[in-house]
């Protein structure tokens, strides 16, 4: 278990080994399962960060500036 305030790198695949896309819902469930493992192991909490590309950032900004909350961001690395 990492100490308080640590960053833990975690690779979350967005495609299967055969190239099939993995749904955002499936990816979210994977993240929630991993967070639960950390909490069960004694973490006081779990925070996630998301690194958006430029196009995604523009979509996020436009949505939030207009009062929206679902930018429907899509894309891959």
KEPAVO-396253 format. One record per atom (N, C-alpha, C): residue in three letters; atom name; x negated, y negated, z. Coordinates in Angstrom, 1 decimal. Layout:
% KEPAVO-396253
<pt><vexro>ALA</vexro><tigu>CA</tigu><c1>X</c1><c2>Y</c2><c3>Z</c3></pt>
...
% end
This chain:
% KEPAVO-396253
<pt><vexro>UNK</vexro><tigu>N</tigu><c1>-0.9</c1><c2>1.2</c2><c3>0.0</c3></pt>
<pt><vexro>UNK</vexro><tigu>CA</tigu><c1>0.0</c1><c2>0.0</c2><c3>0.0</c3></pt>
<pt><vexro>UNK</vexro><tigu>C</tigu><c1>-0.9</c1><c2>-1.2</c2><c3>0.0</c3></pt>
<pt><vexro>UNK</vexro><tigu>N</tigu><c1>-0.6</c1><c2>-2.2</c2><c3>-0.8</c3></pt>
<pt><vexro>UNK</vexro><tigu>CA</tigu><c1>-1.4</c1><c2>-3.4</c2><c3>-0.9</c3></pt>
<pt><vexro>UNK</vexro><tigu>C</tigu><c1>-1.1</c1><c2>-4.3</c2><c3>0.3</c3></pt>
<pt><vexro>UNK</vexro><tigu>N</tigu><c1>-2.0</c1><c2>-5.1</c2><c3>0.6</c3></pt>
<pt><vexro>UNK</vexro><tigu>CA</tigu><c1>-1.8</c1><c2>-6.1</c2><c3>1.7</c3></pt>
<pt><vexro>UNK</vexro><tigu>C</tigu><c1>-0.8</c1><c2>-7.2</c2><c3>1.3</c3></pt>
<pt><vexro>UNK</vexro><tigu>N</tigu><c1>-0.4</c1><c2>-7.9</c2><c3>2.3</c3></pt>
<pt><vexro>UNK</vexro><tigu>CA</tigu><c1>0.6</c1><c2>-9.0</c2><c3>2.2</c3></pt>
<pt><vexro>UNK</vexro><tigu>C</tigu><c1>0.0</c1><c2>-10.0</c2><c3>1.1</c3></pt>
<pt><vexro>UNK</vexro><tigu>N</tigu><c1>0.9</c1><c2>-10.4</c2><c3>0.2</c3></pt>
<pt><vexro>UNK</vexro><tigu>CA</tigu><c1>0.5</c1><c2>-11.4</c2><c3>-0.7</c3></pt>
<pt><vexro>UNK</vexro><tigu>C</tigu><c1>-0.3</c1><c2>-10.9</c2><c3>-1.9</c3></pt>
<pt><vexro>UNK</vexro><tigu>N</tigu><c1>-0.3</c1><c2>-9.6</c2><c3>-2.2</c3></pt>
<pt><vexro>UNK</vexro><tigu>CA</tigu><c1>-1.1</c1><c2>-9.1</c2><c3>-3.3</c3></pt>
<pt><vexro>UNK</vexro><tigu>C</tigu><c1>-0.3</c1><c2>-9.0</c2><c3>-4.6</c3></pt>
<pt><vexro>UNK</vexro><tigu>N</tigu><c1>-1.1</c1><c2>-9.0</c2><c3>-5.7</c3></pt>
<pt><vexro>UNK</vexro><tigu>CA</tigu><c1>-0.5</c1><c2>-8.8</c2><c3>-7.0</c3></pt>
<pt><vexro>UNK</vexro><tigu>C</tigu><c1>-0.8</c1><c2>-7.4</c2><c3>-7.4</c3></pt>
<pt><vexro>UNK</vexro><tigu>N</tigu><c1>0.2</c1><c2>-6.7</c2><c3>-7.8</c3></pt>
<pt><vexro>UNK</vexro><tigu>CA</tigu><c1>0.0</c1><c2>-5.3</c2><c3>-8.3</c3></pt>
<pt><vexro>UNK</vexro><tigu>C</tigu><c1>0.3</c1><c2>-5.3</c2><c3>-9.8</c3></pt>
<pt><vexro>UNK</vexro><tigu>N</tigu><c1>-0.7</c1><c2>-5.0</c2><c3>-10.6</c3></pt>
<pt><vexro>UNK</vexro><tigu>CA</tigu><c1>-0.4</c1><c2>-4.9</c2><c3>-12.0</c3></pt>
<pt><vexro>UNK</vexro><tigu>C</tigu><c1>0.5</c1><c2>-3.7</c2><c3>-12.3</c3></pt>
<pt><vexro>UNK</vexro><tigu>N</tigu><c1>1.4</c1><c2>-3.9</c2><c3>-13.2</c3></pt>
<pt><vexro>UNK</vexro><tigu>CA</tigu><c1>2.3</c1><c2>-2.8</c2><c3>-13.5</c3></pt>
<pt><vexro>UNK</vexro><tigu>C</tigu><c1>2.7</c1><c2>-2.8</c2><c3>-15.0</c3></pt>
<pt><vexro>UNK</vexro><tigu>N</tigu><c1>2.4</c1><c2>-1.8</c2><c3>-15.7</c3></pt>
<pt><vexro>UNK</vexro><tigu>CA</tigu><c1>2.7</c1><c2>-1.8</c2><c3>-17.1</c3></pt>
<pt><vexro>UNK</vexro><tigu>C</tigu><c1>4.1</c1><c2>-1.2</c2><c3>-17.3</c3></pt>
<pt><vexro>UNK</vexro><tigu>N</tigu><c1>5.0</c1><c2>-1.9</c2><c3>-17.9</c3></pt>
<pt><vexro>UNK</vexro><tigu>CA</tigu><c1>6.3</c1><c2>-1.5</c2><c3>-18.2</c3></pt>
<pt><vexro>UNK</vexro><tigu>C</tigu><c1>6.5</c1><c2>-1.3</c2><c3>-19.7</c3></pt>
<pt><vexro>UNK</vexro><tigu>N</tigu><c1>6.5</c1><c2>-0.1</c2><c3>-20.2</c3></pt>
<pt><vexro>UNK</vexro><tigu>CA</tigu><c1>6.6</c1><c2>0.1</c2><c3>-21.7</c3></pt>
<pt><vexro>UNK</vexro><tigu>C</tigu><c1>8.0</c1><c2>-0.4</c2><c3>-22.2</c3></pt>
<pt><vexro>UNK</vexro><tigu>N</tigu><c1>7.9</c1><c2>-1.0</c2><c3>-23.4</c3></pt>
<pt><vexro>UNK</vexro><tigu>CA</tigu><c1>9.1</c1><c2>-1.4</c2><c3>-24.1</c3></pt>
<pt><vexro>UNK</vexro><tigu>C</tigu><c1>9.5</c1><c2>-0.5</c2><c3>-25.2</c3></pt>
<pt><vexro>UNK</vexro><tigu>N</tigu><c1>8.6</c1><c2>0.4</c2><c3>-25.5</c3></pt>
<pt><vexro>UNK</vexro><tigu>CA</tigu><c1>8.8</c1><c2>1.4</c2><c3>-26.6</c3></pt>
<pt><vexro>UNK</vexro><tigu>C</tigu><c1>8.3</c1><c2>2.8</c2><c3>-26.1</c3></pt>
<pt><vexro>UNK</vexro><tigu>N</tigu><c1>9.0</c1><c2>3.8</c2><c3>-26.6</c3></pt>
<pt><vexro>UNK</vexro><tigu>CA</tigu><c1>8.6</c1><c2>5.2</c2><c3>-26.3</c3></pt>
<pt><vexro>UNK</vexro><tigu>C</tigu><c1>7.3</c1><c2>5.5</c2><c3>-27.1</c3></pt>
<pt><vexro>UNK</vexro><tigu>N</tigu><c1>6.7</c1><c2>6.7</c2><c3>-26.8</c3></pt>
<pt><vexro>UNK</vexro><tigu>CA</tigu><c1>5.5</c1><c2>7.1</c2><c3>-27.6</c3></pt>
<pt><vexro>UNK</vexro><tigu>C</tigu><c1>5.8</c1><c2>7.3</c2><c3>-29.1</c3></pt>
<pt><vexro>UNK</vexro><tigu>N</tigu><c1>7.1</c1><c2>7.5</c2><c3>-29.4</c3></pt>
<pt><vexro>UNK</vexro><tigu>CA</tigu><c1>7.5</c1><c2>7.7</c2><c3>-30.8</c3></pt>
<pt><vexro>UNK</vexro><tigu>C</tigu><c1>7.9</c1><c2>6.4</c2><c3>-31.4</c3></pt>
<pt><vexro>UNK</vexro><tigu>N</tigu><c1>7.8</c1><c2>5.3</c2><c3>-30.7</c3></pt>
<pt><vexro>UNK</vexro><tigu>CA</tigu><c1>8.2</c1><c2>4.0</c2><c3>-31.3</c3></pt>
<pt><vexro>UNK</vexro><tigu>C</tigu><c1>9.6</c1><c2>3.5</c2><c3>-31.1</c3></pt>
<pt><vexro>UNK</vexro><tigu>N</tigu><c1>10.4</c1><c2>4.4</c2><c3>-30.4</c3></pt>
<pt><vexro>UNK</vexro><tigu>CA</tigu><c1>11.8</c1><c2>4.0</c2><c3>-30.1</c3></pt>
<pt><vexro>UNK</vexro><tigu>C</tigu><c1>11.9</c1><c2>2.9</c2><c3>-29.0</c3></pt>
<pt><vexro>UNK</vexro><tigu>N</tigu><c1>12.6</c1><c2>1.9</c2><c3>-29.3</c3></pt>
<pt><vexro>UNK</vexro><tigu>CA</tigu><c1>12.8</c1><c2>0.8</c2><c3>-28.3</c3></pt>
<pt><vexro>UNK</vexro><tigu>C</tigu><c1>13.4</c1><c2>1.3</c2><c3>-27.0</c3></pt>
<pt><vexro>UNK</vexro><tigu>N</tigu><c1>13.0</c1><c2>0.8</c2><c3>-25.9</c3></pt>
<pt><vexro>UNK</vexro><tigu>CA</tigu><c1>13.6</c1><c2>1.1</c2><c3>-24.6</c3></pt>
<pt><vexro>UNK</vexro><tigu>C</tigu><c1>14.5</c1><c2>0.0</c2><c3>-24.2</c3></pt>
<pt><vexro>UNK</vexro><tigu>N</tigu><c1>15.7</c1><c2>0.2</c2><c3>-23.8</c3></pt>
<pt><vexro>UNK</vexro><tigu>CA</tigu><c1>16.7</c1><c2>-0.8</c2><c3>-23.6</c3></pt>
<pt><vexro>UNK</vexro><tigu>C</tigu><c1>16.3</c1><c2>-1.7</c2><c3>-22.4</c3></pt>
<pt><vexro>UNK</vexro><tigu>N</tigu><c1>16.7</c1><c2>-2.9</c2><c3>-22.4</c3></pt>
<pt><vexro>UNK</vexro><tigu>CA</tigu><c1>16.4</c1><c2>-3.8</c2><c3>-21.3</c3></pt>
<pt><vexro>UNK</vexro><tigu>C</tigu><c1>17.0</c1><c2>-3.3</c2><c3>-20.0</c3></pt>
<pt><vexro>UNK</vexro><tigu>N</tigu><c1>18.2</c1><c2>-2.6</c2><c3>-20.1</c3></pt>
<pt><vexro>UNK</vexro><tigu>CA</tigu><c1>18.8</c1><c2>-2.0</c2><c3>-18.9</c3></pt>
<pt><vexro>UNK</vexro><tigu>C</tigu><c1>17.9</c1><c2>-0.9</c2><c3>-18.3</c3></pt>
<pt><vexro>UNK</vexro><tigu>N</tigu><c1>17.4</c1><c2>-0.1</c2><c3>-19.1</c3></pt>
<pt><vexro>UNK</vexro><tigu>CA</tigu><c1>16.5</c1><c2>1.0</c2><c3>-18.7</c3></pt>
<pt><vexro>UNK</vexro><tigu>C</tigu><c1>15.3</c1><c2>0.4</c2><c3>-18.1</c3></pt>
<pt><vexro>UNK</vexro><tigu>N</tigu><c1>14.7</c1><c2>-0.6</c2><c3>-18.7</c3></pt>
<pt><vexro>UNK</vexro><tigu>CA</tigu><c1>13.5</c1><c2>-1.2</c2><c3>-18.2</c3></pt>
<pt><vexro>UNK</vexro><tigu>C</tigu><c1>13.8</c1><c2>-1.9</c2><c3>-16.8</c3></pt>
<pt><vexro>UNK</vexro><tigu>N</tigu><c1>15.0</c1><c2>-2.5</c2><c3>-16.7</c3></pt>
<pt><vexro>UNK</vexro><tigu>CA</tigu><c1>15.3</c1><c2>-3.1</c2><c3>-15.4</c3></pt>
<pt><vexro>UNK</vexro><tigu>C</tigu><c1>15.5</c1><c2>-2.0</c2><c3>-14.3</c3></pt>
<pt><vexro>UNK</vexro><tigu>N</tigu><c1>16.1</c1><c2>-0.9</c2><c3>-14.6</c3></pt>
<pt><vexro>UNK</vexro><tigu>CA</tigu><c1>16.2</c1><c2>0.2</c2><c3>-13.7</c3></pt>
<pt><vexro>UNK</vexro><tigu>C</tigu><c1>14.9</c1><c2>0.7</c2><c3>-13.2</c3></pt>
<pt><vexro>UNK</vexro><tigu>N</tigu><c1>13.9</c1><c2>0.8</c2><c3>-14.2</c3></pt>
<pt><vexro>UNK</vexro><tigu>CA</tigu><c1>12.6</c1><c2>1.2</c2><c3>-13.9</c3></pt>
<pt><vexro>UNK</vexro><tigu>C</tigu><c1>11.9</c1><c2>0.3</c2><c3>-12.9</c3></pt>
<pt><vexro>UNK</vexro><tigu>N</tigu><c1>12.1</c1><c2>-1.0</c2><c3>-13.1</c3></pt>
<pt><vexro>UNK</vexro><tigu>CA</tigu><c1>11.5</c1><c2>-2.0</c2><c3>-12.2</c3></pt>
<pt><vexro>UNK</vexro><tigu>C</tigu><c1>12.2</c1><c2>-1.9</c2><c3>-10.8</c3></pt>
<pt><vexro>UNK</vexro><tigu>N</tigu><c1>13.5</c1><c2>-1.8</c2><c3>-10.8</c3></pt>
<pt><vexro>UNK</vexro><tigu>CA</tigu><c1>14.1</c1><c2>-1.6</c2><c3>-9.5</c3></pt>
<pt><vexro>UNK</vexro><tigu>C</tigu><c1>13.7</c1><c2>-0.4</c2><c3>-8.7</c3></pt>
<pt><vexro>UNK</vexro><tigu>N</tigu><c1>13.5</c1><c2>0.7</c2><c3>-9.4</c3></pt>
<pt><vexro>UNK</vexro><tigu>CA</tigu><c1>13.0</c1><c2>1.9</c2><c3>-8.8</c3></pt>
<pt><vexro>UNK</vexro><tigu>C</tigu><c1>11.6</c1><c2>1.7</c2><c3>-8.2</c3></pt>
<pt><vexro>UNK</vexro><tigu>N</tigu><c1>10.7</c1><c2>1.0</c2><c3>-9.0</c3></pt>
<pt><vexro>UNK</vexro><tigu>CA</tigu><c1>9.4</c1><c2>0.8</c2><c3>-8.5</c3></pt>
<pt><vexro>UNK</vexro><tigu>C</tigu><c1>9.4</c1><c2>-0.2</c2><c3>-7.3</c3></pt>
<pt><vexro>UNK</vexro><tigu>N</tigu><c1>10.3</c1><c2>-1.2</c2><c3>-7.3</c3></pt>
<pt><vexro>UNK</vexro><tigu>CA</tigu><c1>10.4</c1><c2>-2.1</c2><c3>-6.2</c3></pt>
<pt><vexro>UNK</vexro><tigu>C</tigu><c1>10.8</c1><c2>-1.3</c2><c3>-4.9</c3></pt>
<pt><vexro>UNK</vexro><tigu>N</tigu><c1>11.8</c1><c2>-0.4</c2><c3>-5.1</c3></pt>
<pt><vexro>UNK</vexro><tigu>CA</tigu><c1>12.3</c1><c2>0.3</c2><c3>-4.0</c3></pt>
<pt><vexro>UNK</vexro><tigu>C</tigu><c1>11.2</c1><c2>1.2</c2><c3>-3.4</c3></pt>
<pt><vexro>UNK</vexro><tigu>N</tigu><c1>10.3</c1><c2>1.8</c2><c3>-4.2</c3></pt>
<pt><vexro>UNK</vexro><tigu>CA</tigu><c1>9.2</c1><c2>2.5</c2><c3>-3.7</c3></pt>
<pt><vexro>UNK</vexro><tigu>C</tigu><c1>8.3</c1><c2>1.7</c2><c3>-2.9</c3></pt>
<pt><vexro>UNK</vexro><tigu>N</tigu><c1>8.0</c1><c2>0.5</c2><c3>-3.3</c3></pt>
<pt><vexro>UNK</vexro><tigu>CA</tigu><c1>7.1</c1><c2>-0.4</c2><c3>-2.6</c3></pt>
<pt><vexro>UNK</vexro><tigu>C</tigu><c1>7.7</c1><c2>-0.8</c2><c3>-1.2</c3></pt>
<pt><vexro>UNK</vexro><tigu>N</tigu><c1>9.0</c1><c2>-1.1</c2><c3>-1.2</c3></pt>
<pt><vexro>UNK</vexro><tigu>CA</tigu><c1>9.7</c1><c2>-1.4</c2><c3>0.0</c3></pt>
<pt><vexro>UNK</vexro><tigu>C</tigu><c1>9.8</c1><c2>-0.3</c2><c3>1.0</c3></pt>
<pt><vexro>UNK</vexro><tigu>N</tigu><c1>10.0</c1><c2>0.9</c2><c3>0.4</c3></pt>
<pt><vexro>UNK</vexro><tigu>CA</tigu><c1>10.0</c1><c2>2.1</c2><c3>1.2</c3></pt>
<pt><vexro>UNK</vexro><tigu>C</tigu><c1>8.6</c1><c2>2.4</c2><c3>1.9</c3></pt>
<pt><vexro>UNK</vexro><tigu>N</tigu><c1>7.6</c1><c2>2.0</c2><c3>1.1</c3></pt>
<pt><vexro>UNK</vexro><tigu>CA</tigu><c1>6.2</c1><c2>2.2</c2><c3>1.6</c3></pt>
<pt><vexro>UNK</vexro><tigu>C</tigu><c1>5.8</c1><c2>1.1</c2><c3>2.6</c3></pt>
<pt><vexro>UNK</vexro><tigu>N</tigu><c1>6.7</c1><c2>0.2</c2><c3>2.8</c3></pt>
<pt><vexro>UNK</vexro><tigu>CA</tigu><c1>6.4</c1><c2>-0.8</c2><c3>3.9</c3></pt>
<pt><vexro>UNK</vexro><tigu>C</tigu><c1>6.2</c1><c2>-2.3</c2><c3>3.4</c3></pt>
<pt><vexro>UNK</vexro><tigu>N</tigu><c1>6.4</c1><c2>-2.5</c2><c3>2.1</c3></pt>
<pt><vexro>UNK</vexro><tigu>CA</tigu><c1>6.3</c1><c2>-3.9</c2><c3>1.6</c3></pt>
<pt><vexro>UNK</vexro><tigu>C</tigu><c1>7.4</c1><c2>-4.8</c2><c3>2.3</c3></pt>
<pt><vexro>UNK</vexro><tigu>N</tigu><c1>7.0</c1><c2>-6.0</c2><c3>2.6</c3></pt>
<pt><vexro>UNK</vexro><tigu>CA</tigu><c1>8.1</c1><c2>-6.9</c2><c3>3.2</c3></pt>
<pt><vexro>UNK</vexro><tigu>C</tigu><c1>9.0</c1><c2>-7.5</c2><c3>2.2</c3></pt>
<pt><vexro>UNK</vexro><tigu>N</tigu><c1>8.7</c1><c2>-7.3</c2><c3>0.9</c3></pt>
<pt><vexro>UNK</vexro><tigu>CA</tigu><c1>9.5</c1><c2>-7.8</c2><c3>-0.2</c3></pt>
<pt><vexro>UNK</vexro><tigu>C</tigu><c1>8.8</c1><c2>-7.6</c2><c3>-1.5</c3></pt>
<pt><vexro>UNK</vexro><tigu>N</tigu><c1>9.5</c1><c2>-7.8</c2><c3>-2.6</c3></pt>
<pt><vexro>UNK</vexro><tigu>CA</tigu><c1>8.9</c1><c2>-7.6</c2><c3>-3.9</c3></pt>
<pt><vexro>UNK</vexro><tigu>C</tigu><c1>9.4</c1><c2>-8.8</c2><c3>-4.7</c3></pt>
<pt><vexro>UNK</vexro><tigu>N</tigu><c1>8.5</c1><c2>-9.4</c2><c3>-5.5</c3></pt>
<pt><vexro>UNK</vexro><tigu>CA</tigu><c1>8.8</c1><c2>-10.4</c2><c3>-6.4</c3></pt>
<pt><vexro>UNK</vexro><tigu>C</tigu><c1>8.3</c1><c2>-10.0</c2><c3>-7.8</c3></pt>
<pt><vexro>UNK</vexro><tigu>N</tigu><c1>9.0</c1><c2>-10.3</c2><c3>-8.8</c3></pt>
<pt><vexro>UNK</vexro><tigu>CA</tigu><c1>8.6</c1><c2>-10.0</c2><c3>-10.2</c3></pt>
<pt><vexro>UNK</vexro><tigu>C</tigu><c1>8.3</c1><c2>-11.3</c2><c3>-10.9</c3></pt>
<pt><vexro>UNK</vexro><tigu>N</tigu><c1>7.4</c1><c2>-11.3</c2><c3>-11.8</c3></pt>
<pt><vexro>UNK</vexro><tigu>CA</tigu><c1>7.2</c1><c2>-12.4</c2><c3>-12.7</c3></pt>
<pt><vexro>UNK</vexro><tigu>C</tigu><c1>7.4</c1><c2>-11.9</c2><c3>-14.2</c3></pt>
<pt><vexro>UNK</vexro><tigu>N</tigu><c1>7.7</c1><c2>-12.8</c2><c3>-15.0</c3></pt>
<pt><vexro>UNK</vexro><tigu>CA</tigu><c1>8.0</c1><c2>-12.5</c2><c3>-16.4</c3></pt>
<pt><vexro>UNK</vexro><tigu>C</tigu><c1>7.2</c1><c2>-13.5</c2><c3>-17.3</c3></pt>
<pt><vexro>UNK</vexro><tigu>N</tigu><c1>6.4</c1><c2>-13.0</c2><c3>-18.2</c3></pt>
<pt><vexro>UNK</vexro><tigu>CA</tigu><c1>5.6</c1><c2>-13.8</c2><c3>-19.1</c3></pt>
<pt><vexro>UNK</vexro><tigu>C</tigu><c1>6.3</c1><c2>-13.9</c2><c3>-20.5</c3></pt>
<pt><vexro>UNK</vexro><tigu>N</tigu><c1>6.9</c1><c2>-15.1</c2><c3>-20.8</c3></pt>
<pt><vexro>UNK</vexro><tigu>CA</tigu><c1>7.6</c1><c2>-15.2</c2><c3>-22.0</c3></pt>
<pt><vexro>UNK</vexro><tigu>C</tigu><c1>6.6</c1><c2>-15.8</c2><c3>-23.1</c3></pt>
<pt><vexro>UNK</vexro><tigu>N</tigu><c1>6.9</c1><c2>-15.4</c2><c3>-24.4</c3></pt>
<pt><vexro>UNK</vexro><tigu>CA</tigu><c1>6.1</c1><c2>-16.0</c2><c3>-25.5</c3></pt>
<pt><vexro>UNK</vexro><tigu>C</tigu><c1>6.8</c1><c2>-17.3</c2><c3>-25.8</c3></pt>
<pt><vexro>UNK</vexro><tigu>N</tigu><c1>6.2</c1><c2>-18.1</c2><c3>-26.8</c3></pt>
<pt><vexro>UNK</vexro><tigu>CA</tigu><c1>6.6</c1><c2>-19.4</c2><c3>-27.0</c3></pt>
<pt><vexro>UNK</vexro><tigu>C</tigu><c1>8.1</c1><c2>-19.5</c2><c3>-27.5</c3></pt>
<pt><vexro>UNK</vexro><tigu>N</tigu><c1>8.5</c1><c2>-18.6</c2><c3>-28.4</c3></pt>
<pt><vexro>UNK</vexro><tigu>CA</tigu><c1>9.9</c1><c2>-18.6</c2><c3>-28.8</c3></pt>
<pt><vexro>UNK</vexro><tigu>C</tigu><c1>10.9</c1><c2>-18.3</c2><c3>-27.7</c3></pt>
<pt><vexro>UNK</vexro><tigu>N</tigu><c1>10.5</c1><c2>-17.3</c2><c3>-26.8</c3></pt>
<pt><vexro>UNK</vexro><tigu>CA</tigu><c1>11.4</c1><c2>-17.0</c2><c3>-25.7</c3></pt>
<pt><vexro>UNK</vexro><tigu>C</tigu><c1>11.4</c1><c2>-18.2</c2><c3>-24.7</c3></pt>
<pt><vexro>UNK</vexro><tigu>N</tigu><c1>10.3</c1><c2>-18.9</c2><c3>-24.6</c3></pt>
<pt><vexro>UNK</vexro><tigu>CA</tigu><c1>10.3</c1><c2>-20.0</c2><c3>-23.7</c3></pt>
<pt><vexro>UNK</vexro><tigu>C</tigu><c1>11.2</c1><c2>-21.1</c2><c3>-24.2</c3></pt>
<pt><vexro>UNK</vexro><tigu>N</tigu><c1>11.2</c1><c2>-21.4</c2><c3>-25.5</c3></pt>
<pt><vexro>UNK</vexro><tigu>CA</tigu><c1>12.1</c1><c2>-22.4</c2><c3>-26.1</c3></pt>
<pt><vexro>UNK</vexro><tigu>C</tigu><c1>13.6</c1><c2>-22.0</c2><c3>-25.8</c3></pt>
<pt><vexro>UNK</vexro><tigu>N</tigu><c1>13.9</c1><c2>-20.7</c2><c3>-26.0</c3></pt>
<pt><vexro>UNK</vexro><tigu>CA</tigu><c1>15.2</c1><c2>-20.3</c2><c3>-25.8</c3></pt>
<pt><vexro>UNK</vexro><tigu>C</tigu><c1>15.7</c1><c2>-20.4</c2><c3>-24.3</c3></pt>
<pt><vexro>UNK</vexro><tigu>N</tigu><c1>14.8</c1><c2>-20.0</c2><c3>-23.4</c3></pt>
<pt><vexro>UNK</vexro><tigu>CA</tigu><c1>15.0</c1><c2>-20.2</c2><c3>-22.0</c3></pt>
<pt><vexro>UNK</vexro><tigu>C</tigu><c1>15.3</c1><c2>-21.6</c2><c3>-21.6</c3></pt>
<pt><vexro>UNK</vexro><tigu>N</tigu><c1>14.4</c1><c2>-22.5</c2><c3>-22.1</c3></pt>
<pt><vexro>UNK</vexro><tigu>CA</tigu><c1>14.5</c1><c2>-23.9</c2><c3>-21.8</c3></pt>
<pt><vexro>UNK</vexro><tigu>C</tigu><c1>15.8</c1><c2>-24.5</c2><c3>-22.3</c3></pt>
<pt><vexro>UNK</vexro><tigu>N</tigu><c1>16.1</c1><c2>-24.2</c2><c3>-23.6</c3></pt>
<pt><vexro>UNK</vexro><tigu>CA</tigu><c1>17.3</c1><c2>-24.8</c2><c3>-24.1</c3></pt>
<pt><vexro>UNK</vexro><tigu>C</tigu><c1>18.6</c1><c2>-24.3</c2><c3>-23.4</c3></pt>
<pt><vexro>UNK</vexro><tigu>N</tigu><c1>18.6</c1><c2>-23.0</c2><c3>-23.0</c3></pt>
<pt><vexro>UNK</vexro><tigu>CA</tigu><c1>19.8</c1><c2>-22.5</c2><c3>-22.3</c3></pt>
<pt><vexro>UNK</vexro><tigu>C</tigu><c1>19.9</c1><c2>-23.1</c2><c3>-21.0</c3></pt>
<pt><vexro>UNK</vexro><tigu>N</tigu><c1>18.8</c1><c2>-23.2</c2><c3>-20.2</c3></pt>
<pt><vexro>UNK</vexro><tigu>CA</tigu><c1>18.9</c1><c2>-23.8</c2><c3>-18.8</c3></pt>
<pt><vexro>UNK</vexro><tigu>C</tigu><c1>19.2</c1><c2>-25.3</c2><c3>-18.9</c3></pt>
<pt><vexro>UNK</vexro><tigu>N</tigu><c1>18.7</c1><c2>-26.0</c2><c3>-19.8</c3></pt>
<pt><vexro>UNK</vexro><tigu>CA</tigu><c1>18.9</c1><c2>-27.4</c2><c3>-19.9</c3></pt>
<pt><vexro>UNK</vexro><tigu>C</tigu><c1>20.4</c1><c2>-27.7</c2><c3>-20.3</c3></pt>
<pt><vexro>UNK</vexro><tigu>N</tigu><c1>21.0</c1><c2>-26.8</c2><c3>-21.0</c3></pt>
<pt><vexro>UNK</vexro><tigu>CA</tigu><c1>22.4</c1><c2>-27.0</c2><c3>-21.3</c3></pt>
<pt><vexro>UNK</vexro><tigu>C</tigu><c1>23.4</c1><c2>-26.5</c2><c3>-20.2</c3></pt>
<pt><vexro>UNK</vexro><tigu>N</tigu><c1>22.8</c1><c2>-26.0</c2><c3>-19.1</c3></pt>
<pt><vexro>UNK</vexro><tigu>CA</tigu><c1>23.7</c1><c2>-25.5</c2><c3>-18.0</c3></pt>
<pt><vexro>UNK</vexro><tigu>C</tigu><c1>24.0</c1><c2>-24.0</c2><c3>-18.1</c3></pt>
<pt><vexro>UNK</vexro><tigu>N</tigu><c1>23.5</c1><c2>-23.4</c2><c3>-19.1</c3></pt>
<pt><vexro>UNK</vexro><tigu>CA</tigu><c1>23.7</c1><c2>-21.9</c2><c3>-19.3</c3></pt>
<pt><vexro>UNK</vexro><tigu>C</tigu><c1>22.8</c1><c2>-21.1</c2><c3>-18.4</c3></pt>
<pt><vexro>UNK</vexro><tigu>N</tigu><c1>23.1</c1><c2>-19.8</c2><c3>-18.3</c3></pt>
<pt><vexro>UNK</vexro><tigu>CA</tigu><c1>22.4</c1><c2>-18.9</c2><c3>-17.5</c3></pt>
<pt><vexro>UNK</vexro><tigu>C</tigu><c1>22.0</c1><c2>-17.6</c2><c3>-18.2</c3></pt>
<pt><vexro>UNK</vexro><tigu>N</tigu><c1>22.3</c1><c2>-17.4</c2><c3>-19.4</c3></pt>
<pt><vexro>UNK</vexro><tigu>CA</tigu><c1>22.0</c1><c2>-16.2</c2><c3>-20.1</c3></pt>
<pt><vexro>UNK</vexro><tigu>C</tigu><c1>21.4</c1><c2>-16.6</c2><c3>-21.5</c3></pt>
<pt><vexro>UNK</vexro><tigu>N</tigu><c1>20.1</c1><c2>-16.7</c2><c3>-21.6</c3></pt>
<pt><vexro>UNK</vexro><tigu>CA</tigu><c1>19.5</c1><c2>-17.1</c2><c3>-22.9</c3></pt>
<pt><vexro>UNK</vexro><tigu>C</tigu><c1>19.4</c1><c2>-16.0</c2><c3>-23.9</c3></pt>
<pt><vexro>UNK</vexro><tigu>N</tigu><c1>19.8</c1><c2>-14.8</c2><c3>-23.5</c3></pt>
<pt><vexro>UNK</vexro><tigu>CA</tigu><c1>19.8</c1><c2>-13.6</c2><c3>-24.4</c3></pt>
<pt><vexro>UNK</vexro><tigu>C</tigu><c1>18.4</c1><c2>-13.5</c2><c3>-25.1</c3></pt>
<pt><vexro>UNK</vexro><tigu>N</tigu><c1>17.3</c1><c2>-13.6</c2><c3>-24.3</c3></pt>
<pt><vexro>UNK</vexro><tigu>CA</tigu><c1>16.0</c1><c2>-13.5</c2><c3>-24.9</c3></pt>
<pt><vexro>UNK</vexro><tigu>C</tigu><c1>15.7</c1><c2>-12.1</c2><c3>-25.4</c3></pt>
<pt><vexro>UNK</vexro><tigu>N</tigu><c1>15.2</c1><c2>-12.0</c2><c3>-26.6</c3></pt>
<pt><vexro>UNK</vexro><tigu>CA</tigu><c1>14.8</c1><c2>-10.7</c2><c3>-27.1</c3></pt>
<pt><vexro>UNK</vexro><tigu>C</tigu><c1>13.4</c1><c2>-10.8</c2><c3>-27.6</c3></pt>
<pt><vexro>UNK</vexro><tigu>N</tigu><c1>12.7</c1><c2>-9.7</c2><c3>-27.9</c3></pt>
<pt><vexro>UNK</vexro><tigu>CA</tigu><c1>11.4</c1><c2>-9.8</c2><c3>-28.5</c3></pt>
<pt><vexro>UNK</vexro><tigu>C</tigu><c1>10.5</c1><c2>-8.8</c2><c3>-27.8</c3></pt>
<pt><vexro>UNK</vexro><tigu>N</tigu><c1>9.3</c1><c2>-8.7</c2><c3>-28.4</c3></pt>
<pt><vexro>UNK</vexro><tigu>CA</tigu><c1>8.3</c1><c2>-7.8</c2><c3>-27.9</c3></pt>
<pt><vexro>UNK</vexro><tigu>C</tigu><c1>7.0</c1><c2>-8.5</c2><c3>-27.8</c3></pt>
<pt><vexro>UNK</vexro><tigu>N</tigu><c1>6.0</c1><c2>-7.9</c2><c3>-27.1</c3></pt>
<pt><vexro>UNK</vexro><tigu>CA</tigu><c1>4.7</c1><c2>-8.5</c2><c3>-27.0</c3></pt>
<pt><vexro>UNK</vexro><tigu>C</tigu><c1>4.0</c1><c2>-8.6</c2><c3>-28.3</c3></pt>
% end
